[in-house]
Amino acid sequence: MARHATKIVATLGPASSDPALLEAMIRAGVNVVRLNFSHGKAQDHIERAHLVREAAARAGREVAIMADLQGPKIRVGKFAEGKVMLENGAKFVLDASRTELGDLQGVGLDYKELPRDVKPGDLLLLNDGLIVLTVEAVRGEQVHTIVKVGGELSNNKGINKQGGGLTAPALTGKDMEDIKTAMSFQADYLAVSFPKNATDMEMARQLANVAGEQYHHKPGLIAKIERAEAIPLLEEILKASDGIMVARGDLAVEVGNAAVPALQKRMIKLARQHDKVVITATQMMESMITNPVPTRAEVSDVANAVIDGTDAVMLSAETAAGKYPLETVEEMSKICEAAEAAEDVELDADFKGQTFSRIDQTIAMGALFTAHHLGAKAIVALTESGSTALWMSRHRIHIPIYAMTTKVASQRRMALFRNVRALLMDTSTDRETALGQAEAHLKLRGIVNTGDVYAITSGDPMGTPGGTNMLRISEVR
């Protein structure tokens, strides 16, 4: 059984759609499965969600499903030959009005607003920054450029503007339809691509809540931080979301590669301070798309994200299209475990100068503090919504947190919380019965034995969201 506290998000794709393989990946440590809505039709995603739920049931685990919206298509059109080779110094026209296929002189645009978003002197970065064009002039619907860094440009490659500033809205018509599809199978998380501000996230939440109403479902919202404009507004975006994704690919193209590691650290820290979750993504184990072992640099990258305190590390093409999806998960799981073992626990420093205005939050912090100083074997949170477990998971502690809930939706959502193992318990509302069940659960799983101490938090009366008001320290008899 995977023992890592940091969660692993794996993208489902052609390489990982075999039911037996997916089940093995979940057993090897996948906690969240990402469905990438940039590829496939609505029905494909519905079938894949079904596949995930079935594989998780066979593995005896609950995993969260994250629906990742495509967002605006800021891309070039298609070429007659499928691609062209751009030479340094050549002239190249990006033409929003062009209907015929592209050639060496120019290409059409999926993103029709580009001529209004750029001015002479701007730098456009294509295909993840591998090709750089300098804007020379804008004439009507045509953006005339000079190739600064050439190379192969193929169909539908992405366009970024250095420093940001493209006006495309975060939610497209396709995204709005995709939100309805994701809610039809009750996706636990919805990842929003290219949000610029809190309003983008609020709009996505409204759409998701309306679409989920008939299923009595509200997803957690993850803001993918990948635009330069999002950086100064990080706090307001965080407050409007349930978590963020450090989307290092597009972000690096807009702000420059060198700025990303420090931004990653800042984003992880800020998310934890605001009681939000954070996923670190993009190229974490990239070489394993084709190789059975990761590079030393990749091992270091994953370990550093873990030491920074990320809730989850994410795999994209590695599991969606790579040759070694299962091996990649196994390697990542090992790296997480080793990095966690090396972490310092600084709980005492964490609580200095902290004030808690809510009873449930105070109880959560008290449980952590007490368990840490008593050397408890486990911390148990009886929780309806999962918020008690979330607060506890914002602090580093080498004691596993077991969250027990009567709601499957809460259990799945907690699959993304660092160091939280969520278990489904009987809906008995009698507190003493529930506490007895919790201990029996821990003994059955070999988590505690006779003489071990554990901390348990609950609410009185039970079953009230936000009602946690009791902390008990128990010794197993």
C-alpha positions as CSV (number, residue, x, y, z in Angstrom):
1,M,0.0,0.0,0.0
2,A,1.3,3.5,-0.9
3,R,2.4,5.3,2.2
4,H,3.1,8.8,0.8
5,A,1.4,11.8,2.4
6,T,1.7,14.0,-0.7
7,K,-1.0,13.1,-3.2
8,I,-0.4,12.1,-6.8
9,V,-2.6,13.4,-9.7
10,A,-2.4,11.3,-12.8
11,T,-3.9,12.2,-16.2
12,L,-6.0,9.6,-17.9
13,G,-5.3,9.0,-21.6
14,P,-4.8,6.3,-24.2
15,A,-1.8,4.9,-22.3
16,S,-3.7,4.4,-19.1
17,S,-7.2,3.6,-20.1
18,D,-6.9,-0.2,-19.7
19,P,-9.0,-1.1,-16.6
20,A,-6.4,-3.5,-15.1
21,L,-3.6,-0.9,-15.6
22,L,-5.7,1.9,-14.1
23,E,-6.5,-0.3,-11.1
24,A,-2.7,-1.0,-10.7
25,M,-1.9,2.7,-10.9
26,I,-4.5,3.5,-8.1
27,R,-3.0,0.7,-6.0
28,A,0.5,2.2,-6.7
29,G,-0.5,5.5,-5.3
30,V,-2.7,7.6,-7.6
31,N,-5.1,9.7,-5.5
32,V,-6.7,11.9,-8.1
33,V,-7.4,11.2,-11.8
34,R,-7.3,14.1,-14.2
35,L,-9.6,14.1,-17.2
36,N,-8.2,16.5,-19.8
37,F,-11.1,18.2,-21.6
38,S,-8.8,19.5,-24.3
39,H,-9.1,16.1,-25.9
40,G,-12.1,13.9,-26.7
41,K,-15.9,14.3,-26.7
42,A,-18.4,14.5,-23.9
43,Q,-19.2,10.9,-24.1
44,D,-15.5,9.9,-23.9
45,H,-15.2,11.7,-20.6
46,I,-18.4,10.2,-19.2
47,E,-17.1,6.7,-20.1
48,R,-13.7,7.5,-18.6
49,A,-15.2,8.7,-15.3
50,H,-17.1,5.5,-15.1
51,L,-13.8,3.6,-15.7
52,V,-12.1,5.5,-12.9
53,R,-14.9,4.8,-10.4
54,E,-14.9,1.1,-11.3
55,A,-11.1,0.8,-11.0
56,A,-11.1,2.6,-7.7
57,A,-13.8,0.3,-6.3
58,R,-11.8,-2.8,-7.4
59,A,-8.7,-1.3,-5.7
60,G,-10.7,-0.6,-2.6
61,R,-9.9,3.1,-2.6
62,E,-11.8,6.3,-3.3
63,V,-10.0,8.6,-5.7
64,A,-11.1,12.1,-6.8
65,I,-11.8,13.0,-10.4
66,M,-10.6,16.3,-11.6
67,A,-12.1,17.7,-14.8
68,D,-9.6,20.0,-16.4
69,L,-11.2,22.6,-18.7
70,Q,-9.5,23.5,-22.0
71,G,-9.9,27.2,-21.7
72,P,-9.4,29.7,-24.5
73,K,-7.7,28.3,-27.7
74,I,-5.0,30.9,-28.1
75,R,-3.5,29.0,-31.1
76,V,-2.4,29.3,-34.7
77,G,-4.5,27.5,-37.4
78,K,-3.5,24.6,-39.6
79,F,-0.8,24.3,-42.3
80,A,-1.2,22.9,-45.8
81,E,1.8,20.5,-45.1
82,G,0.9,20.1,-41.4
83,K,4.0,22.2,-40.5
84,V,6.5,24.7,-41.7
85,M,10.2,25.4,-40.8
86,L,10.6,29.0,-39.8
87,E,14.1,30.6,-40.4
88,N,15.5,33.3,-38.2
89,G,15.0,36.8,-39.7
90,A,12.1,35.6,-42.0
91,K,8.8,37.5,-42.2
92,F,5.7,35.7,-41.0
93,V,2.1,36.8,-40.9
94,L,-0.5,35.7,-38.3
95,D,-3.8,36.5,-40.1
96,A,-7.1,36.3,-38.2
97,S,-9.0,36.7,-41.5
98,R,-7.2,33.9,-43.4
99,T,-9.3,30.9,-44.4
100,E,-6.8,28.9,-46.5
101,L,-4.3,26.6,-44.9
102,G,-0.9,28.1,-43.7
103,D,2.4,28.2,-45.5
104,L,5.9,29.7,-45.0
105,Q,4.5,33.2,-45.5
106,G,1.8,33.0,-42.8
107,V,-1.0,31.1,-41.1
108,G,-4.6,31.7,-39.9
109,L,-5.5,32.0,-36.2
110,D,-7.9,30.1,-34.0
111,Y,-7.7,33.1,-31.7
112,K,-9.3,36.0,-33.7
113,E,-8.6,38.7,-31.1
114,L,-4.8,38.6,-31.5
115,P,-4.5,41.7,-33.8
116,R,-6.3,43.8,-31.0
117,D,-4.1,42.4,-28.2
118,V,-0.6,43.2,-29.7
119,K,1.4,46.2,-30.8
120,P,4.8,46.6,-32.6
121,G,7.7,45.5,-30.4
122,D,5.7,42.8,-28.6
123,L,7.2,39.3,-28.4
124,L,5.0,36.3,-29.2
125,L,6.1,32.9,-28.0
126,L,4.8,29.9,-29.9
127,N,4.8,26.2,-29.1
128,D,5.7,26.6,-25.4
129,G,8.3,29.3,-26.2
130,L,10.3,27.3,-28.7
131,I,9.6,29.8,-31.4
132,V,9.8,33.6,-30.8
133,L,8.3,36.2,-33.2
134,T,8.7,40.0,-32.9
135,V,5.6,42.0,-33.9
136,E,6.6,44.4,-36.6
137,A,3.2,45.9,-37.5
138,V,-0.5,45.3,-37.1
139,R,-2.6,45.9,-40.3
140,G,-6.3,45.2,-39.9
141,E,-6.6,41.5,-39.1
142,Q,-3.0,40.8,-39.8
143,V,-0.1,40.7,-37.4
144,H,3.2,41.0,-39.3
145,T,6.1,39.5,-37.5
146,I,9.8,38.8,-37.9
147,V,11.1,35.4,-36.7
148,K,13.5,36.0,-33.8
149,V,14.0,32.3,-32.9
150,G,13.0,29.9,-35.7
151,G,12.1,26.2,-35.8
152,E,9.4,23.8,-36.7
153,L,5.8,25.2,-36.3
154,S,3.0,22.7,-36.7
155,N,-0.8,22.8,-36.6
156,N,-2.7,24.5,-33.7
157,K,0.4,25.3,-31.6
158,G,-0.2,27.7,-28.7
159,I,0.5,31.4,-28.7
160,N,1.6,33.3,-25.6
161,K,2.6,37.0,-25.3
162,Q,5.7,37.7,-23.2
163,G,4.6,39.5,-20.0
164,G,1.0,38.4,-20.6
165,G,-1.9,40.7,-21.8
166,L,-4.0,38.5,-24.1
167,T,-7.6,39.3,-23.4
168,A,-9.2,35.9,-24.1
169,P,-11.9,35.1,-21.5
170,A,-11.1,32.2,-19.2
171,L,-14.4,30.4,-19.9
172,T,-15.3,29.6,-23.5
173,G,-18.6,28.2,-24.8
174,K,-17.0,24.8,-25.0
175,D,-16.0,25.1,-21.3
176,M,-19.5,25.9,-20.3
177,E,-20.8,22.8,-22.0
178,D,-17.9,20.8,-20.5
179,I,-18.9,22.0,-17.0
180,K,-22.3,20.4,-17.5
181,T,-20.7,17.1,-18.7
182,A,-18.3,17.1,-15.7
183,M,-21.2,17.7,-13.3
184,S,-23.3,14.9,-14.9
185,F,-20.7,12.4,-13.4
186,Q,-20.1,14.5,-10.3
187,A,-16.4,15.5,-10.9
188,D,-14.9,16.2,-7.5
189,Y,-12.8,19.0,-8.8
190,L,-13.0,21.4,-11.7
191,A,-9.7,23.0,-12.9
192,V,-10.1,26.3,-14.7
193,S,-7.6,27.2,-17.3
194,F,-6.1,30.7,-17.7
195,P,-8.1,32.6,-15.0
196,K,-7.0,36.2,-14.9
197,N,-8.9,37.3,-11.7
198,A,-11.3,36.2,-9.0
199,T,-14.3,37.0,-11.2
200,D,-13.3,34.2,-13.6
201,M,-13.3,31.7,-10.8
202,E,-16.6,33.1,-9.3
203,M,-18.3,32.7,-12.7
204,A,-17.0,29.1,-13.1
205,R,-18.3,28.3,-9.6
206,Q,-21.7,29.7,-10.4
207,L,-21.9,27.7,-13.6
208,A,-20.7,24.5,-11.8
209,N,-23.2,24.9,-8.9
210,V,-26.1,25.5,-11.3
211,A,-25.1,22.5,-13.5
212,G,-24.6,20.3,-10.4
213,E,-27.8,21.3,-8.7
214,Q,-29.9,18.4,-10.1
215,Y,-27.2,16.0,-8.8
216,H,-27.0,17.8,-5.4
217,H,-23.3,18.2,-6.2
218,K,-20.8,21.1,-5.8
219,P,-17.2,20.5,-7.0
220,G,-14.0,22.0,-5.5
221,L,-12.6,24.7,-7.8
222,I,-8.9,24.7,-8.8
223,A,-7.5,27.9,-10.5
224,K,-4.6,27.0,-12.9
225,I,-2.1,29.8,-12.5
226,E,-0.6,30.1,-15.9
227,R,-0.9,33.8,-16.9
228,A,1.4,36.7,-16.0
229,E,-1.7,38.8,-15.0
230,A,-2.7,36.2,-12.4
231,I,0.4,36.6,-10.3
232,P,-0.3,40.1,-8.8
233,L,-3.9,38.9,-8.1
234,L,-2.9,35.6,-6.6
235,E,-4.6,36.3,-3.2
236,E,-7.9,37.3,-4.6
237,I,-7.9,34.3,-7.0
238,L,-7.0,32.0,-4.1
239,K,-9.9,33.3,-2.0
240,A,-12.3,32.6,-4.8
241,S,-11.0,29.1,-5.3
242,D,-10.6,25.9,-3.3
243,G,-7.1,25.5,-4.5
244,I,-4.6,26.4,-7.2
245,M,-2.4,24.6,-9.7
246,V,1.1,25.8,-10.3
247,A,0.8,25.3,-14.1
248,R,4.5,25.7,-14.9
249,G,4.3,25.3,-18.6
250,D,2.3,28.3,-19.8
251,L,3.4,30.3,-16.8
252,A,7.1,29.8,-17.7
253,V,6.4,31.0,-21.3
254,E,4.8,34.2,-20.0
255,V,7.1,35.1,-17.1
256,G,10.3,33.4,-18.2
257,N,11.7,30.0,-17.0
258,A,14.0,31.5,-14.4
259,A,11.1,33.2,-12.4
260,V,9.1,30.0,-12.0
261,P,10.8,28.1,-9.1
262,A,10.5,31.1,-6.8
263,L,6.9,31.6,-7.8
264,Q,6.2,28.0,-7.1
265,K,7.5,28.3,-3.6
266,R,5.5,31.5,-3.0
267,M,2.3,30.0,-4.4
268,I,2.6,26.8,-2.2
269,K,3.2,28.9,0.9
270,L,0.3,31.3,0.2
271,A,-2.1,28.5,-0.5
272,R,-1.3,26.8,2.8
273,Q,-1.7,30.1,4.6
274,H,-5.1,30.6,3.1
275,D,-6.2,27.0,3.9
276,K,-6.4,26.1,0.2
277,V,-4.9,23.1,-1.6
278,V,-2.1,23.3,-4.2
279,I,-1.0,21.1,-7.0
280,T,2.4,21.4,-8.7
281,A,2.3,20.4,-12.3
282,T,4.1,20.2,-15.7
283,Q,7.1,18.1,-16.8
284,M,7.6,16.6,-13.3
285,M,8.7,13.2,-14.7
286,E,8.8,14.2,-18.4
287,S,11.6,11.9,-19.4
288,M,9.6,8.9,-18.3
289,I,7.3,9.4,-21.3
290,T,9.9,7.4,-23.1
291,N,12.4,6.1,-20.4
292,P,11.7,3.6,-17.6
293,V,13.6,5.7,-15.1
294,P,13.5,9.4,-14.3
295,T,16.4,11.8,-14.5
296,R,18.2,13.0,-11.3
297,A,16.9,16.5,-12.0
298,E,13.3,15.2,-12.1
299,V,13.7,13.3,-8.8
300,S,15.0,16.5,-7.3
301,D,12.2,18.6,-8.7
302,V,9.5,16.3,-7.3
303,A,11.2,16.1,-3.9
304,N,11.6,19.9,-3.7
305,A,7.9,20.4,-4.4
306,V,7.1,18.0,-1.6
307,I,9.5,19.7,0.8
308,D,7.9,23.1,-0.2
309,G,4.6,21.6,1.1
310,T,2.6,21.0,-2.0
311,D,-0.5,18.9,-1.5
312,A,-0.1,17.1,-4.8
313,V,2.3,16.5,-7.7
314,M,0.9,16.0,-11.1
315,L,1.6,13.8,-14.1
316,S,0.4,14.8,-17.5
317,A,1.6,13.1,-20.7
318,E,3.7,10.7,-18.5
319,T,0.5,8.7,-17.7
320,A,-1.8,9.9,-20.5
321,A,0.5,9.0,-23.5
322,G,3.8,7.7,-22.1
323,K,5.3,4.2,-22.4
324,Y,5.6,3.7,-18.6
325,P,2.5,5.0,-16.8
326,L,2.6,2.5,-13.9
327,E,6.4,2.8,-13.4
328,T,6.1,6.6,-13.4
329,V,3.5,6.4,-10.5
330,E,5.7,3.9,-8.6
331,E,8.8,6.1,-8.9
332,M,6.9,9.3,-7.9
333,S,5.4,7.5,-4.9
334,K,8.9,6.5,-3.8
335,I,10.3,10.0,-4.2
336,C,7.4,11.6,-2.2
337,E,7.9,9.1,0.6
338,A,11.7,9.7,0.9
339,A,11.2,13.5,0.7
340,E,8.5,13.5,3.4
341,A,10.8,11.5,5.7
342,A,13.4,14.3,5.6
343,E,10.9,17.1,6.4
344,D,11.2,19.2,9.6
345,V,8.1,19.5,11.7
346,E,7.8,23.1,13.0
347,L,4.4,23.0,14.6
348,D,5.4,25.2,17.6
349,A,6.6,27.9,15.2
350,D,3.5,27.5,13.1
351,F,1.2,28.4,16.0
352,K,3.2,31.3,17.4
353,G,1.2,34.6,16.9
354,Q,-1.8,32.7,15.4
355,T,-5.2,33.6,16.6
356,F,-8.2,31.3,16.0
357,S,-11.7,32.9,16.0
358,R,-13.6,29.7,15.3
359,I,-14.1,26.8,17.7
360,D,-13.8,24.1,15.0
361,Q,-10.5,25.6,13.8
362,T,-9.1,25.8,17.4
363,I,-10.0,22.2,18.0
364,A,-8.2,21.1,14.8
365,M,-5.1,23.0,15.9
366,G,-5.3,21.7,19.4
367,A,-5.5,18.1,18.1
368,L,-2.3,18.6,16.0
369,F,-0.4,20.2,18.9
370,T,-1.4,17.6,21.4
371,A,-0.8,14.6,19.1
372,H,2.6,15.9,18.2
373,H,3.8,16.4,21.8
374,L,2.3,13.1,23.0
375,G,3.8,11.1,20.1
376,A,0.3,9.9,19.1
377,K,0.1,7.2,16.4
378,A,-2.8,8.8,14.5
379,I,-5.2,11.8,14.5
380,V,-8.8,11.1,13.7
381,A,-11.3,13.7,12.5
382,L,-14.9,12.8,12.4
383,T,-16.0,15.4,9.8
384,E,-19.0,16.0,7.6
385,S,-17.6,18.6,5.1
386,G,-13.9,17.7,5.5
387,S,-12.9,21.2,6.6
388,T,-11.4,20.0,9.9
389,A,-9.1,17.6,8.0
390,L,-8.2,20.4,5.6
391,W,-7.1,22.7,8.4
392,M,-5.0,20.0,10.0
393,S,-3.4,19.1,6.7
394,R,-2.1,22.7,6.3
395,H,0.6,22.0,8.9
396,R,3.5,19.7,8.7
397,I,3.2,16.7,11.0
398,H,4.5,13.2,10.7
399,I,1.4,11.7,12.2
400,P,-1.2,10.4,9.7
401,I,-4.6,12.2,9.7
402,Y,-7.6,9.8,9.3
403,A,-10.7,11.7,8.3
404,M,-13.9,9.8,8.8
405,T,-17.0,11.0,7.1
406,T,-20.5,9.7,6.2
407,K,-20.4,11.4,2.8
408,V,-18.8,9.8,-0.2
409,A,-18.4,13.3,-1.9
410,S,-16.5,14.5,1.2
411,Q,-14.3,11.4,1.2
412,R,-13.4,11.9,-2.5
413,R,-12.7,15.5,-2.1
414,M,-10.3,14.8,0.7
415,A,-8.3,12.6,-1.6
416,L,-6.4,15.7,-2.6
417,F,-5.5,16.9,0.9
418,R,-1.9,16.2,2.0
419,N,-1.4,13.6,4.7
420,V,-5.2,12.9,5.0
421,R,-6.6,9.4,4.5
422,A,-10.3,9.6,4.2
423,L,-12.5,6.7,5.3
424,L,-16.2,6.2,4.9
425,M,-18.0,5.4,8.2
426,D,-21.4,4.2,9.2
427,T,-24.0,6.9,9.4
428,S,-24.6,6.2,13.1
429,T,-25.3,9.6,14.7
430,D,-24.7,8.4,18.2
431,R,-21.3,9.9,19.1
432,E,-20.1,7.1,21.4
433,T,-20.9,4.5,18.8
434,A,-19.1,6.6,16.1
435,L,-16.0,7.0,18.3
436,G,-16.0,3.2,19.0
437,Q,-16.3,2.5,15.3
438,A,-13.4,4.9,14.5
439,E,-11.1,3.0,16.9
440,A,-12.2,-0.4,15.5
441,H,-11.4,0.9,12.0
442,L,-7.9,1.9,13.1
443,K,-7.3,-1.4,14.9
444,L,-8.5,-3.4,11.9
445,R,-6.2,-1.6,9.6
446,G,-3.2,-2.1,11.9
447,I,-2.8,1.6,12.4
448,V,-3.0,1.4,16.2
449,N,-2.4,-1.4,18.6
450,T,-3.0,-1.9,22.4
451,G,-1.3,0.8,24.4
452,D,-1.1,3.3,21.5
453,V,-2.4,6.8,21.9
454,Y,-4.5,8.7,19.3
455,A,-6.3,12.0,19.1
456,I,-9.9,12.2,17.9
457,T,-12.0,15.3,17.1
458,S,-15.8,15.4,16.7
459,G,-18.8,17.5,17.0
460,D,-21.6,17.4,19.6
461,P,-24.3,17.1,18.3
462,M,-22.8,15.1,15.4
463,G,-23.5,15.6,11.8
464,T,-23.5,19.4,11.8
465,P,-21.1,20.8,9.2
466,G,-18.6,23.2,11.0
467,G,-19.7,21.8,14.3
468,T,-16.4,20.2,15.5
469,N,-16.1,21.2,19.2
470,M,-14.6,18.2,21.0
471,L,-11.1,16.8,21.3
472,R,-10.4,13.5,23.0
473,I,-7.1,11.7,23.6
474,S,-7.6,7.9,23.8
475,E,-5.4,5.0,24.6
476,V,-6.2,1.7,22.8
477,R,-7.2,-1.0,25.3
